[in-house]
Every structure is written in C-alpha cells, then in structure tokens.
C-alpha cells in the first residue's frame, strides 16, 4: 500500500521511535479502525502484548491510495496492567 507521511507525523515517528516498516505493517493488517471527526480514521495494530501502534490517517474506509498519515503513536495496552489489578483483589 502506498502512503505519504506528513511532516508532523514524521517528527512524531522520530520522537516515538516508530519505523516506516511498522507503519506499513499497520496499514496492511490493522486490528481496529475507528472513524473519527474531520474525515479521519484511527488504525490500531497490536505489536506485542504491551504495545499497539496507532495511526491517524486522512479519510474513511475503504482508504484510497496513497494513504496520508497525519500522526502516529504507541499505546500501552490495558491488559498489561491486569496483573496488578488481579493481585490487588486477593
């Protein structure tokens, strides 16, 4: 899939250590897509048990090429904290 990374998104990728390969993987096989306001879709892809990559892209599904990446971020997955919550209940 062809994509364009905006200047803002590229800056955030550098700050957050997100590679273009990870962006391409997310675009090709995202786990969740959420349509937001302002003609934006947020794509999410779990990369480990702890982290998911979030991409905010221009448009709604089906996405047309080239996909324009508005920004990107890692998100800590909630089930990582479940061990702490389970220990607390004992």
N, C-alpha and C positions, 0 to 999 in steps of 0.2 A: 504494500500500500504506500502510495506517495504521500508525503506530508511536508508541511512548512512549519518551522519553529520560529515564532515571533522573537524579537529581541528580548522582550520581558521574560518569555518562557526560557530562552537560552540562559539568561542571567540566573534565573531561579534553579535551573538544572545544574549549573556550575556550583552554586551555593549549597545545593542539597545532594550533590553527587549522584545525579541521575544521568544515565548514559542514553545516547540515541538508540542503542540496541534495546534497552529496556522500554523506551517509548514505542519502538516498532513492535515489540512483543505485545505490549498492552493494546495497541491499535489492532493487531491481528487477532488477539484472543482475550479480550476483556471479559471479566466475570460479571460486571454490572454496569449498566448505562442508566443515567438519571438525567432526564431533560429538565433544564433549569430555565429561568427567565433570560431575556436578552439573547435569544437564539443561541444558547449554549448547551452543550451536553457534557456531563462529567462521566468519564470512563474510569473504572476501577479494576485493577488486576492484582491478585494476591501473589506475592513473590516468595513468601516464606510464611511460617506460622505466625510471624511477628509483624510483618510489614506488607502494606498494599501500596501500589503506585496509583496515584490519582492524576488524570489528565483532564483539563478543561479545554474543550475544542469548540470551534465555530460550527453551528448548525445542529440539526436534529437528525435522528436516524431515519432512513439509511444515510450514512455520511457520504458525501461526494468528495472525490479526489481532486486536487490534493487536500488532505485534511489540514486545517490550520490549528496548531497547538497554541492556545492562549497562555497557559501556565501549567506547572506540574509540581507535585509534592508527594512526599511519603506520608503515610498514615499508619500509626501504630494500631494494630488490630485489638479489639476489646477482649477476645478470649485469652490473650496473653495474661491479663490481669485476673482471670478467673481462679487461678491457683491461690492467689492472695485472698480472694473473697471466700473460697471454699475453706481455707484454713481458719479464717475468722469466725465462721459459723460453728465450728466444732466445740 
